[in-house]
Amino acid sequence: MTLTPDVAAVWDGRFEITARGARWRVEAAAGRLAQLSEDDRRVVAGLPAAARGGLPVLVREGESGPILAWRGATVRALGAGRLSLALGETTQEADLFHPMHGETPPTDLFSWEDC
């Protein structure tokens, strides 16, 4: 999926991605994991093998390889909020933007805005 700079797009139903630059495409990491930088591979190695291929990566023509999406975009995981809505646990829109059910503060994998 091609991203428009500074325009949020929902990818794979699980992530809202806003590219910070032009000409980025977001794709699944499956088949591209070996092309990631050493730092990105180290982050991905901390995940269960079954989850690695479904991560979003950014690809740009003429670049050396893909990067984890949060390295070049603002990425927001939508799963926890959607689950809370589906279970009827969220009654106020403002609650969608707070950690739920004892979530820990974001790690490198999930602190996308700071990368």
HELIX and SHEET records of a PDB file:
HELIX    1   1 LEU A   33  GLN A   35  5                                   3    
HELIX    2   2 GLU A   38  ALA A   45  1                                   8    
HELIX    3   3 ALA A   49  ARG A   52  1                                   4    
HELIX    4   4 ALA A   69  ARG A   71  5                                   3    
HELIX    5   5 GLY A   79  ALA A   86  1                                   8    
HELIX    6   6 GLU A   93  PHE A   97  5                                   5    
HELIX    7   7 TRP A  112  ASP A  114  5                                   3    
SHEET    1   A 3 ALA A   9  TRP A  11  0                                        
SHEET    2   A 3 PHE A  15  ALA A  19 -1                                        
SHEET    3   A 3 ALA A  73  ALA A  77 -1                                        
SHEET    1   B 3 ARG A  25  ALA A  28  0                                        
SHEET    2   B 3 PRO A  56  VAL A  59 -1                                        
SHEET    3   B 3 ILE A  67  LEU A  68 -1                                        
END                                                                             
